[in-house]
């Protein structure tokens, strides 16, 4: 746990050390709006963007004539260090650069004193605070339910995911007690689901053999990204090598340097924008963001024939929670847990699940949230309007969150369902969503026939 910096709003500030046209004097992160530091950069870092609230065509506030009766959050863990393999690669790139260039000047001047010190895999201090903020936001949004109910919390087994769930709990608890509401159930239990090989886990994919190890499926995203990289990366690499004579940077080195922008940023306890971010233009960051988006869309999303199938198990759990019926699933559900009311209780009002970006991408696919998004181009960048709101930064940033709500509304006999992804009300076109993005519960469940039928699970074990 980390010390609370604020009860309802966490804001951090840093003094600009460069031109005020590049760095504003204040940098703000709040539970509701998220990270708003240099948005022309930080909102275009793909899945490495810190959470920020995205535009919505309709208000995400609860309609005045409605009462929320059920709320489930599906969250990505908070910001982390690079993976074990990537942190070695990034360090090698820095060592190569320093070995080949005697002295750095201008916007590269910071490299003279830069020492690579990023860890591997673990939640950063900034990432911990992100999850505290998320718990605060959840309490504030569902205050009436949260005053009367204790959330049931699950986490996938990776250490950073478990810690994220606990930080979320800390934020929710602190927000609750700040309103003078008793909270005898804290610390809330967290059900940790194993990520061991072969484990049934709806919050971490692993079981679909063809998807996990079949080159035909795994290469789809790689090929799309490789094609797109050729449209923008060579020019950036040429520019860097012209600026840094004798650097001899490769295309891979260039992407590594771009990756260091978000990772060094979130390694700062206050999320101070890294100097690496200023080595590239806004247009180059837009290309980087789309490059990462292609990886998610064709790796785990609608662009991969088996991607959405990896999210079917969670969707079937969501159906069970919303309807109060037992889970009906033959894919990734752990029935030892889900068939026991102690480890998968039904009839609750608040649920919290913490997972990973790839799994959330698959879950959104299984829900059909982006069914109207046309296959993404690998040669040009469409706008988020053209992709119907699909991008990696808009869907699965660090500490990204999706809310699943049920509400009772005056004049409507049946409960209504709404889904909000990072502040954006999803249109729910598959079940005929109204102007506020709501469907009746029955029509919502009917629209999930892909998940209810197991997706394409039968294709997971064909040779």
VEXDREN-213897 format. One record per residue (C-alpha): residue number from 1; residue in three letters; y, x, z. Coordinates in nm, 4 decimals, always signed. Layout:
# VEXDREN-213897
resi | resn | yy | xx | zz
NUM | ALA | Y | X | Z
...
***
This chain:
# VEXDREN-213897
resi | resn | yy | xx | zz
1 | UNK | +0.0000 | +0.0000 | +0.0000
2 | UNK | +0.3566 | +0.1082 | -0.0541
3 | UNK | +0.6663 | +0.0321 | +0.1527
4 | UNK | +0.8520 | -0.2796 | +0.0427
5 | UNK | +1.1843 | -0.2019 | -0.1184
6 | UNK | +1.2906 | -0.5651 | -0.1318
7 | UNK | +1.1565 | -0.9063 | -0.0389
8 | UNK | +1.2516 | -1.1100 | -0.3424
9 | UNK | +1.4099 | -0.8736 | -0.5890
10 | UNK | +1.3289 | -0.5093 | -0.6484
11 | UNK | +1.5908 | -0.3166 | -0.8361
12 | UNK | +1.6125 | +0.0523 | -0.8885
13 | UNK | +1.8964 | +0.2576 | -1.0189
14 | UNK | +1.9524 | +0.5991 | -1.1605
15 | UNK | +2.2644 | +0.7900 | -1.2550
16 | UNK | +2.2935 | +0.8823 | -1.6200
17 | UNK | +2.2553 | +1.2524 | -1.6817
18 | UNK | +2.3357 | +1.2256 | -2.0501
19 | UNK | +2.5956 | +1.0466 | -2.2558
20 | UNK | +2.6655 | +0.6952 | -2.1287
21 | UNK | +2.6026 | +0.5691 | -2.4816
22 | UNK | +2.2395 | +0.6714 | -2.4371
23 | UNK | +2.1762 | +0.6018 | -2.0700
24 | UNK | +2.3476 | +0.3220 | -1.8806
25 | UNK | +2.4415 | +0.3967 | -1.5197
26 | UNK | +2.2033 | +0.1360 | -1.3823
27 | UNK | +1.8439 | +0.0544 | -1.4587
28 | UNK | +1.6987 | -0.2714 | -1.3289
29 | UNK | +1.3492 | -0.4099 | -1.2735
30 | UNK | +1.3002 | -0.7536 | -1.1168
31 | UNK | +0.9911 | -0.9590 | -1.0349
32 | UNK | +1.0763 | -1.2279 | -1.2909
33 | UNK | +1.2381 | -1.0381 | -1.5781
34 | UNK | +1.0552 | -0.7092 | -1.5395
35 | UNK | +1.1653 | -0.3748 | -1.6766
36 | UNK | +1.5019 | -0.3873 | -1.8516
37 | UNK | +1.5791 | -0.0165 | -1.8816
38 | UNK | +1.6761 | +0.0906 | -2.2331
39 | UNK | +1.5011 | -0.2123 | -2.3868
40 | UNK | +1.5600 | -0.0832 | -2.7386
41 | UNK | +1.3005 | +0.1796 | -2.6467
42 | UNK | +1.1010 | +0.0552 | -2.3475
43 | UNK | +1.0190 | -0.2813 | -2.5063
44 | UNK | +0.8650 | -0.1064 | -2.8071
45 | UNK | +0.6016 | +0.1102 | -2.6430
46 | UNK | +0.3019 | -0.1092 | -2.7237
47 | UNK | +0.0574 | -0.1563 | -2.4386
48 | UNK | +0.2310 | +0.1300 | -2.2557
49 | UNK | +0.5497 | -0.0738 | -2.2137
50 | UNK | +0.6163 | -0.1755 | -1.8544
51 | UNK | +0.6073 | -0.5540 | -1.8143
52 | UNK | +0.9165 | -0.7391 | -1.9348
53 | UNK | +0.9768 | -1.1100 | -1.9824
54 | UNK | +0.9755 | -1.2025 | -2.3509
55 | UNK | +1.1678 | -1.4771 | -2.5346
56 | UNK | +1.0301 | -1.8309 | -2.5252
57 | UNK | +1.1071 | -2.1185 | -2.7615
58 | UNK | +1.0818 | -2.3636 | -2.4725
59 | UNK | +1.1698 | -2.3289 | -2.1061
60 | UNK | +0.8944 | -2.1973 | -1.8815
61 | UNK | +1.0384 | -2.3817 | -1.5818
62 | UNK | +0.8312 | -2.6664 | -1.4388
63 | UNK | +0.9561 | -2.9932 | -1.5937
64 | UNK | +1.1502 | -3.2048 | -1.3438
65 | UNK | +0.9064 | -3.4955 | -1.3636
66 | UNK | +0.5995 | -3.2752 | -1.3101
67 | UNK | +0.4205 | -3.1095 | -1.0191
68 | UNK | +0.2005 | -2.8020 | -1.0563
69 | UNK | -0.1476 | -2.8691 | -0.9173
70 | UNK | -0.3292 | -2.5509 | -1.0278
71 | UNK | -0.2212 | -2.1976 | -1.1163
72 | UNK | -0.4291 | -1.9028 | -1.2334
73 | UNK | -0.2876 | -1.5608 | -1.3151
74 | UNK | -0.4696 | -1.3135 | -1.5357
75 | UNK | -0.3008 | -0.9764 | -1.4928
76 | UNK | -0.3304 | -0.6314 | -1.6362
77 | UNK | -0.3224 | -0.3543 | -1.3764
78 | UNK | +0.0069 | -0.1775 | -1.3135
79 | UNK | +0.1267 | +0.1360 | -1.4885
80 | UNK | -0.1141 | +0.4282 | -1.4719
81 | UNK | -0.1516 | +0.7934 | -1.5602
82 | UNK | -0.3125 | +0.8783 | -1.8962
83 | UNK | -0.6889 | +0.8660 | -1.9289
84 | UNK | -0.8843 | +1.1779 | -1.8368
85 | UNK | -0.9320 | +1.2823 | -2.1988
86 | UNK | -0.5728 | +1.2073 | -2.3008
87 | UNK | -0.4099 | +1.3918 | -2.0114
88 | UNK | -0.5873 | +1.7105 | -2.1253
89 | UNK | -0.4734 | +1.6557 | -2.4837
90 | UNK | -0.1124 | +1.5930 | -2.3782
91 | UNK | -0.1109 | +1.9058 | -2.1641
92 | UNK | -0.2464 | +2.1092 | -2.4559
93 | UNK | +0.0306 | +1.9793 | -2.6811
94 | UNK | +0.2961 | +2.0842 | -2.4303
95 | UNK | +0.1385 | +2.4270 | -2.3852
96 | UNK | +0.1236 | +2.4758 | -2.7614
97 | UNK | +0.4872 | +2.3762 | -2.7984
98 | UNK | +0.6022 | +2.6119 | -2.5249
99 | UNK | +0.3934 | +2.8973 | -2.6635
100 | UNK | +0.5342 | +2.8577 | -3.0152
101 | UNK | +0.9020 | +2.7962 | -2.9326
102 | UNK | +1.0966 | +3.0541 | -2.7334
103 | UNK | +1.3949 | +2.8424 | -2.6397
104 | UNK | +1.4758 | +2.4714 | -2.6614
105 | UNK | +1.8269 | +2.3375 | -2.7138
106 | UNK | +2.0089 | +2.0102 | -2.7712
107 | UNK | +1.8001 | +1.7029 | -2.6996
108 | UNK | +1.4971 | +1.9291 | -2.6561
109 | UNK | +1.6640 | +2.1308 | -2.3797
110 | UNK | +1.4688 | +1.9553 | -2.1029
111 | UNK | +1.1487 | +2.1159 | -2.2347
112 | UNK | +1.2625 | +2.4540 | -2.1038
113 | UNK | +1.1918 | +2.3422 | -1.7487
114 | UNK | +0.9377 | +2.0685 | -1.8144
115 | UNK | +0.6027 | +2.1222 | -1.6424
116 | UNK | +0.3150 | +1.8932 | -1.7289
117 | UNK | +0.2010 | +1.7303 | -1.4044
118 | UNK | +0.0536 | +1.3934 | -1.5017
119 | UNK | -0.2713 | +1.2967 | -1.3368
120 | UNK | -0.5504 | +1.0877 | -1.4837
121 | UNK | -0.6502 | +0.7226 | -1.4662
122 | UNK | -0.4755 | +0.6395 | -1.1386
123 | UNK | -0.2108 | +0.3779 | -1.0657
124 | UNK | +0.1322 | +0.5359 | -1.0329
125 | UNK | +0.3811 | +0.4570 | -0.7574
126 | UNK | +0.5862 | +0.2701 | -1.0151
127 | UNK | +0.2726 | +0.0772 | -1.1174
128 | UNK | +0.2077 | -0.0177 | -0.7556
129 | UNK | +0.5587 | -0.1587 | -0.7267
130 | UNK | +0.5109 | -0.3505 | -1.0514
131 | UNK | +0.2186 | -0.5337 | -0.8949
132 | UNK | +0.4082 | -0.5989 | -0.5713
133 | UNK | +0.6785 | -0.7516 | -0.7901
134 | UNK | +0.4200 | -0.9609 | -0.9697
135 | UNK | +0.2941 | -1.1012 | -0.6403
136 | UNK | +0.6503 | -1.1871 | -0.5425
137 | UNK | +0.7080 | -1.3621 | -0.8757
138 | UNK | +0.3829 | -1.5569 | -0.8410
139 | UNK | +0.4749 | -1.6796 | -0.4948
140 | UNK | +0.8266 | -1.7756 | -0.5980
141 | UNK | +0.6997 | -1.9671 | -0.9001
142 | UNK | +0.4217 | -2.1530 | -0.7188
143 | UNK | +0.5783 | -2.1632 | -0.3757
144 | UNK | +0.4676 | -2.5144 | -0.2837
145 | UNK | +0.1034 | -2.4388 | -0.3659
146 | UNK | +0.1199 | -2.0948 | -0.2089
147 | UNK | +0.2567 | -2.2312 | +0.1186
148 | UNK | -0.0535 | -2.4460 | +0.1555
149 | UNK | -0.3225 | -2.2385 | -0.0171
150 | UNK | -0.4635 | -1.8877 | -0.0075
151 | UNK | -0.5365 | -1.7497 | -0.3558
152 | UNK | -0.8888 | -1.6506 | -0.4518
153 | UNK | -0.8598 | -1.2985 | -0.5881
154 | UNK | -1.0942 | -1.1024 | -0.8115
155 | UNK | -1.0629 | -0.7546 | -0.9550
156 | UNK | -1.2588 | -0.5519 | -1.2022
157 | UNK | -1.4075 | -0.2450 | -1.0362
158 | UNK | -1.1866 | +0.0377 | -1.1656
159 | UNK | -0.9877 | +0.1896 | -0.8777
160 | UNK | -0.6473 | +0.1254 | -1.0374
161 | UNK | -0.7406 | -0.2383 | -1.0956
162 | UNK | -0.8539 | -0.2894 | -0.7361
163 | UNK | -0.5364 | -0.1263 | -0.6058
164 | UNK | -0.3311 | -0.3476 | -0.8376
165 | UNK | -0.4925 | -0.6572 | -0.6896
166 | UNK | -0.4112 | -0.5376 | -0.3383
167 | UNK | -0.0510 | -0.4573 | -0.4290
168 | UNK | -0.0194 | -0.8030 | -0.5835
169 | UNK | -0.1460 | -0.9471 | -0.2551
170 | UNK | +0.1089 | -0.7430 | -0.0633
171 | UNK | +0.3909 | -0.8840 | -0.2730
172 | UNK | +0.2730 | -1.2420 | -0.2396
173 | UNK | +0.2276 | -1.2059 | +0.1362
174 | UNK | +0.5688 | -1.0501 | +0.1876
175 | UNK | +0.7405 | -1.3199 | -0.0186
176 | UNK | +0.5566 | -1.5851 | +0.1802
177 | UNK | +0.6403 | -1.4490 | +0.5233
178 | UNK | +1.0015 | -1.3899 | +0.4212
179 | UNK | +1.0262 | -1.7696 | +0.4007
180 | UNK | +0.8983 | -1.7944 | +0.7605
181 | UNK | +0.5622 | -1.9296 | +0.6435
182 | UNK | +0.2610 | -1.8278 | +0.8516
183 | UNK | -0.0036 | -1.6309 | +0.6637
184 | UNK | -0.2995 | -1.5773 | +0.8935
185 | UNK | -0.5360 | -1.5151 | +0.5990
186 | UNK | -0.3662 | -1.1883 | +0.5019
187 | UNK | -0.4925 | -0.9371 | +0.4010
188 | UNK | -0.6593 | -1.1592 | +0.1436
189 | UNK | -1.0143 | -1.0687 | +0.0438
190 | UNK | -1.0520 | -0.9205 | -0.3050
191 | UNK | -1.3835 | -0.9779 | -0.4815
192 | UNK | -1.4520 | -0.6566 | -0.6761
193 | UNK | -1.6788 | -0.6919 | -0.9794
194 | UNK | -1.8700 | -0.3794 | -1.0784
195 | UNK | -1.7874 | -0.1984 | -1.4011
196 | UNK | -2.1200 | -0.0157 | -1.3906
197 | UNK | -2.2995 | +0.0111 | -1.7231
198 | UNK | -2.4858 | -0.3095 | -1.7981
199 | UNK | -2.2982 | -0.5144 | -1.5384
200 | UNK | -2.2025 | -0.8704 | -1.6218
201 | UNK | -1.8269 | -0.8747 | -1.5747
202 | UNK | -1.5846 | -1.1151 | -1.7434
203 | UNK | -1.2954 | -0.8804 | -1.6602
204 | UNK | -1.4429 | -0.5723 | -1.8287
205 | UNK | -1.6332 | -0.5684 | -2.1595
206 | UNK | -1.9521 | -0.3628 | -2.1898
207 | UNK | -2.2523 | -0.5758 | -2.2858
208 | UNK | -2.2193 | -0.6538 | -2.6576
209 | UNK | -2.4153 | -0.3682 | -2.8137
210 | UNK | -2.2970 | -0.4148 | -3.1715
211 | UNK | -1.9341 | -0.4226 | -3.0598
212 | UNK | -1.9547 | -0.1333 | -2.8144
213 | UNK | -2.1438 | +0.1109 | -3.0327
214 | UNK | -2.1471 | -0.0355 | -3.3835
215 | UNK | -1.9309 | +0.1775 | -3.6121
216 | UNK | -1.8636 | -0.1178 | -3.8413
217 | UNK | -1.6687 | -0.2923 | -3.5653
218 | UNK | -1.5204 | +0.0074 | -3.3874
219 | UNK | -1.3753 | +0.1547 | -3.7085
220 | UNK | -1.1704 | -0.1517 | -3.8021
221 | UNK | -0.8789 | -0.0676 | -3.5732
222 | UNK | -0.9053 | +0.3065 | -3.6399
223 | UNK | -0.8789 | +0.2538 | -4.0148
224 | UNK | -0.5853 | +0.0133 | -3.9841
225 | UNK | -0.3955 | +0.2530 | -3.7598
226 | UNK | -0.4718 | +0.5547 | -3.9795
227 | UNK | -0.3379 | +0.3769 | -4.2871
228 | UNK | -0.0198 | +0.2732 | -4.1072
229 | UNK | +0.0383 | +0.6175 | -3.9572
230 | UNK | +0.0601 | +0.7587 | -4.3091
231 | UNK | +0.3641 | +0.5378 | -4.3756
232 | UNK | +0.5861 | +0.6868 | -4.1033
233 | UNK | +0.4382 | +0.9779 | -3.9108
234 | UNK | +0.4675 | +1.2585 | -4.1684
235 | UNK | +0.8462 | +1.2203 | -4.1848
236 | UNK | +0.8758 | +1.2423 | -3.8048
237 | UNK | +0.6525 | +1.5491 | -3.7900
238 | UNK | +0.8575 | +1.7170 | -4.0625
239 | UNK | +1.1795 | +1.6471 | -3.8727
240 | UNK | +1.0411 | +1.7848 | -3.5455
241 | UNK | +0.9196 | +2.1011 | -3.7141
242 | UNK | +1.2587 | +2.1452 | -3.8794
243 | UNK | +1.4304 | +2.1078 | -3.5424
244 | UNK | +1.1817 | +2.3320 | -3.3643
245 | UNK | +1.1236 | +2.6226 | -3.5954
246 | UNK | +0.7796 | +2.7796 | -3.5418
247 | UNK | +0.6543 | +2.4786 | -3.3410
248 | UNK | +0.3919 | +2.4058 | -3.6081
249 | UNK | +0.3345 | +2.0531 | -3.4796
250 | UNK | +0.0649 | +1.8384 | -3.6365
251 | UNK | +0.0686 | +1.4611 | -3.6800
252 | UNK | -0.1530 | +1.4344 | -3.3722
253 | UNK | +0.0931 | +1.6430 | -3.1729
254 | UNK | +0.3722 | +1.4067 | -3.2770
255 | UNK | +0.1885 | +1.0985 | -3.1508
256 | UNK | +0.1107 | +1.2834 | -2.8288
257 | UNK | +0.4808 | +1.3543 | -2.7762
258 | UNK | +0.5605 | +0.9883 | -2.8388
259 | UNK | +0.2934 | +0.8857 | -2.5870
260 | UNK | +0.4611 | +1.1044 | -2.3270
261 | UNK | +0.7696 | +0.8831 | -2.3365
262 | UNK | +0.6003 | +0.5922 | -2.1554
263 | UNK | +0.3668 | +0.8023 | -1.9441
264 | UNK | +0.6343 | +1.0315 | -1.8039
265 | UNK | +0.8582 | +0.7281 | -1.7523
266 | UNK | +0.6034 | +0.5393 | -1.5407
267 | UNK | +0.5173 | +0.8593 | -1.3524
268 | UNK | +0.8685 | +0.8413 | -1.2085
269 | UNK | +0.8629 | +0.6407 | -0.8826
270 | UNK | +1.1733 | +0.4551 | -0.9989
271 | UNK | +1.0715 | +0.4298 | -1.3638
272 | UNK | +1.3503 | +0.6572 | -1.4883
273 | UNK | +1.3431 | +0.6757 | -1.8674
274 | UNK | +1.1890 | +1.0050 | -1.9765
275 | UNK | +1.3778 | +1.2522 | -2.1933
276 | UNK | +1.0823 | +1.2382 | -2.4331
277 | UNK | +1.1994 | +0.8899 | -2.5288
278 | UNK | +1.5208 | +1.0293 | -2.6781
279 | UNK | +1.3422 | +1.2593 | -2.9193
280 | UNK | +1.2805 | +0.9628 | -3.1486
281 | UNK | +1.4944 | +0.6929 | -3.3092
282 | UNK | +1.4802 | +0.3197 | -3.2449
283 | UNK | +1.3241 | +0.2689 | -3.5871
284 | UNK | +1.0571 | +0.5246 | -3.5061
285 | UNK | +0.9808 | +0.3403 | -3.1824
286 | UNK | +0.9412 | +0.0150 | -3.3767
287 | UNK | +0.6822 | +0.1902 | -3.5923
288 | UNK | +0.5087 | +0.3310 | -3.2854
289 | UNK | +0.4971 | -0.0140 | -3.1261
290 | UNK | +0.3412 | -0.1666 | -3.4357
291 | UNK | +0.0914 | +0.1194 | -3.4581
292 | UNK | -0.0268 | +0.0311 | -3.1073
293 | UNK | -0.0258 | -0.3399 | -3.1939
294 | UNK | -0.2634 | -0.2766 | -3.4842
295 | UNK | -0.4997 | -0.1033 | -3.2420
296 | UNK | -0.5185 | -0.4091 | -3.0169
297 | UNK | -0.5262 | -0.6731 | -3.2903
298 | UNK | -0.8032 | -0.5066 | -3.4916
299 | UNK | -0.9781 | -0.3540 | -3.1921
300 | UNK | -1.0156 | -0.6489 | -2.9548
301 | UNK | -0.8133 | -0.9350 | -3.0974
302 | UNK | -0.8441 | -1.1800 | -3.3850
303 | UNK | -0.8579 | -0.8973 | -3.6407
304 | UNK | -1.2007 | -0.7881 | -3.5181
305 | UNK | -1.4924 | -1.0254 | -3.5905
306 | UNK | -1.6447 | -0.9612 | -3.2462
307 | UNK | -1.3245 | -0.8943 | -3.0507
308 | UNK | -1.2569 | -1.2470 | -2.9177
309 | UNK | -1.6240 | -1.2880 | -2.8278
310 | UNK | -1.5741 | -1.0293 | -2.5536
311 | UNK | -1.3375 | -1.2758 | -2.3823
312 | UNK | -1.5612 | -1.5820 | -2.3979
313 | UNK | -1.7045 | -1.5429 | -2.0472
314 | UNK | -1.3644 | -1.5546 | -1.8788
315 | UNK | -1.2592 | -1.8589 | -2.0806
316 | UNK | -1.5706 | -2.0425 | -1.9675
317 | UNK | -1.4831 | -1.9537 | -1.6085
318 | UNK | -1.1336 | -2.0904 | -1.6656
319 | UNK | -1.2810 | -2.4167 | -1.7948
320 | UNK | -1.4943 | -2.4396 | -1.4811
321 | UNK | -1.1980 | -2.3821 | -1.2518
322 | UNK | -0.9793 | -2.6332 | -1.4323
323 | UNK | -1.2420 | -2.9059 | -1.4493
324 | UNK | -1.4271 | -2.8402 | -1.1236
325 | UNK | -1.7580 | -2.8136 | -1.3079
326 | UNK | -2.0117 | -2.5317 | -1.2833
327 | UNK | -1.9717 | -2.2398 | -1.5233
328 | UNK | -2.1650 | -2.2835 | -1.8465
329 | UNK | -2.1947 | -1.9445 | -2.0141
330 | UNK | -2.4628 | -1.7135 | -2.1514
331 | UNK | -2.2431 | -1.4135 | -2.2377
332 | UNK | -2.0726 | -1.1938 | -1.9763
333 | UNK | -2.0617 | -1.4207 | -1.6709
334 | UNK | -2.2289 | -1.2828 | -1.3592
335 | UNK | -2.4218 | -1.5912 | -1.2499
336 | UNK | -2.5222 | -1.4337 | -0.9201
337 | UNK | -2.1527 | -1.4531 | -0.8324
338 | UNK | -2.0437 | -1.7600 | -1.0282
339 | UNK | -2.3270 | -1.9835 | -0.9093
340 | UNK | -2.2277 | -1.9236 | -0.5466
341 | UNK | -1.9325 | -2.1185 | -0.4095
342 | UNK | -1.8452 | -1.8275 | -0.1794
343 | UNK | -1.7917 | -1.5868 | -0.4688
344 | UNK | -1.6754 | -1.8380 | -0.7291
345 | UNK | -1.5194 | -2.1319 | -0.5464
346 | UNK | -1.4216 | -2.4429 | -0.7403
347 | UNK | -1.1533 | -2.6911 | -0.6420
348 | UNK | -0.8970 | -2.4294 | -0.5431
349 | UNK | -0.5296 | -2.4374 | -0.6320
350 | UNK | -0.4544 | -2.0662 | -0.6815
351 | UNK | -0.6583 | -1.7967 | -0.8546
352 | UNK | -0.5812 | -1.4318 | -0.9283
353 | UNK | -0.7784 | -1.2085 | -1.1658
354 | UNK | -0.6831 | -0.8472 | -1.2441
355 | UNK | -0.8231 | -0.6764 | -1.5503
356 | UNK | -0.7471 | -0.4398 | -1.8415
357 | UNK | -0.5423 | -0.4662 | -2.1607
358 | UNK | -0.8392 | -0.4679 | -2.3975
359 | UNK | -1.0133 | -0.7433 | -2.2055
360 | UNK | -0.6996 | -0.9548 | -2.1913
361 | UNK | -0.6578 | -0.9117 | -2.5667
362 | UNK | -1.0117 | -1.0403 | -2.6182
363 | UNK | -0.9526 | -1.3310 | -2.3787
364 | UNK | -0.6368 | -1.4362 | -2.5633
365 | UNK | -0.8436 | -1.4272 | -2.8822
366 | UNK | -1.1186 | -1.6419 | -2.7301
367 | UNK | -0.8532 | -1.8923 | -2.6200
368 | UNK | -0.7220 | -1.9096 | -2.9771
369 | UNK | -0.3667 | -1.8324 | -2.8660
370 | UNK | -0.2912 | -1.6403 | -3.1861
371 | UNK | -0.5071 | -1.8289 | -3.4343
372 | UNK | -0.2029 | -1.8957 | -3.6512
373 | UNK | -0.1182 | -1.5245 | -3.6775
374 | UNK | -0.2011 | -1.4011 | -4.0259
375 | UNK | -0.3969 | -1.0729 | -4.0553
376 | UNK | -0.1555 | -0.7938 | -3.9704
377 | UNK | -0.0378 | -0.5666 | -4.2499
378 | UNK | -0.1256 | -0.1991 | -4.2237
379 | UNK | +0.1585 | -0.0900 | -4.4516
380 | UNK | +0.4683 | -0.2763 | -4.3273
381 | UNK | +0.6038 | -0.4144 | -4.0000
382 | UNK | +0.6324 | -0.7925 | -3.9643
383 | UNK | +0.8675 | -0.9373 | -3.7029
384 | UNK | +0.7312 | -1.1023 | -3.3893
385 | UNK | +0.8485 | -1.4306 | -3.5435
386 | UNK | +0.6241 | -1.3595 | -3.8421
387 | UNK | +0.3298 | -1.2664 | -3.6166
388 | UNK | +0.3799 | -1.5806 | -3.4072
389 | UNK | +0.4662 | -1.3671 | -3.1074
390 | UNK | +0.1798 | -1.1213 | -3.1366
391 | UNK | +0.2444 | -0.7603 | -3.0399
392 | UNK | +0.0850 | -0.5266 | -2.7893
393 | UNK | +0.4071 | -0.5004 | -2.5879
394 | UNK | +0.4442 | -0.8803 | -2.5793
395 | UNK | +0.0849 | -0.9487 | -2.4771
396 | UNK | -0.0615 | -0.6646 | -2.2673
397 | UNK | +0.2065 | -0.4323 | -2.1247
398 | UNK | +0.1478 | -0.2539 | -1.7964
399 | UNK | +0.1315 | -0.5305 | -1.5306
400 | UNK | +0.1362 | -0.7945 | -1.8055
401 | UNK | +0.0601 | -1.1447 | -1.6830
402 | UNK | -0.0640 | -1.4764 | -1.8170
403 | UNK | -0.0237 | -1.7969 | -1.6161
404 | UNK | -0.2595 | -2.0895 | -1.6682
405 | UNK | -0.1171 | -2.4082 | -1.5197
406 | UNK | -0.2234 | -2.7661 | -1.4627
407 | UNK | +0.0437 | -3.0231 | -1.3835
408 | UNK | +0.0711 | -3.3893 | -1.3025
409 | UNK | +0.3631 | -3.5610 | -1.4715
410 | UNK | +0.5207 | -3.9018 | -1.4264
411 | UNK | +0.4097 | -4.1503 | -1.6895
412 | UNK | +0.1118 | -3.9380 | -1.7993
413 | UNK | -0.2323 | -4.0454 | -1.6819
414 | UNK | -0.4116 | -3.7166 | -1.7396
415 | UNK | -0.3253 | -3.3703 | -1.6106
416 | UNK | -0.1498 | -3.1419 | -1.8578
417 | UNK | -0.2239 | -2.7754 | -1.9241
418 | UNK | +0.0220 | -2.5002 | -2.0112
419 | UNK | -0.0191 | -2.1252 | -2.0714
420 | UNK | +0.2637 | -1.8764 | -2.0226
421 | UNK | +0.2206 | -1.5166 | -2.1404
422 | UNK | +0.4780 | -1.2742 | -1.9981
423 | UNK | +0.7339 | -1.5514 | -1.9682
424 | UNK | +0.6661 | -1.7057 | -2.3097
425 | UNK | +0.5342 | -2.0622 | -2.3246
426 | UNK | +0.2479 | -2.0601 | -2.5712
427 | UNK | +0.2602 | -2.3444 | -2.8261
428 | UNK | -0.1122 | -2.4317 | -2.7817
429 | UNK | -0.1408 | -2.5375 | -3.1438
430 | UNK | -0.5195 | -2.5634 | -3.1239
431 | UNK | -0.4963 | -2.8673 | -2.8954
432 | UNK | -0.1786 | -3.0218 | -3.0339
433 | UNK | +0.0657 | -2.8908 | -2.7749
434 | UNK | +0.3822 | -3.0951 | -2.7212
435 | UNK | +0.7380 | -2.9575 | -2.7457
436 | UNK | +0.6961 | -2.8081 | -2.3971
437 | UNK | +0.3714 | -2.6353 | -2.4953
438 | UNK | +0.1416 | -2.8711 | -2.3032
439 | UNK | -0.1901 | -3.0352 | -2.3873
440 | UNK | -0.3919 | -3.2834 | -2.1888
441 | UNK | -0.6739 | -3.1191 | -1.9974
442 | UNK | -0.9406 | -3.2940 | -2.2047
443 | UNK | -0.7891 | -3.1851 | -2.5358
444 | UNK | -0.7419 | -2.8322 | -2.4044
445 | UNK | -1.1083 | -2.8075 | -2.3082
446 | UNK | -1.2134 | -2.9561 | -2.6427
447 | UNK | -1.0113 | -2.6891 | -2.8231
448 | UNK | -1.2179 | -2.4168 | -2.6562
449 | UNK | -1.5353 | -2.4912 | -2.8511
450 | UNK | -1.5520 | -2.1276 | -2.9688
451 | UNK | -1.5902 | -2.0079 | -2.6105
452 | UNK | -1.8040 | -2.3002 | -2.4981
453 | UNK | -2.0462 | -2.2173 | -2.7791
454 | UNK | -2.0680 | -1.8508 | -2.6806
455 | UNK | -1.8468 | -1.7222 | -2.9605
456 | UNK | -2.0470 | -1.4877 | -3.1806
457 | UNK | -2.2609 | -1.3561 | -2.8977
458 | UNK | -2.5713 | -1.3921 | -3.1144
459 | UNK | -2.4336 | -1.1143 | -3.3366
460 | UNK | -2.4079 | -0.8707 | -3.0463
461 | UNK | -2.7698 | -0.7615 | -3.0550
462 | UNK | -2.8551 | -0.7573 | -3.4247
463 | UNK | -2.9485 | -0.4251 | -3.5815
***
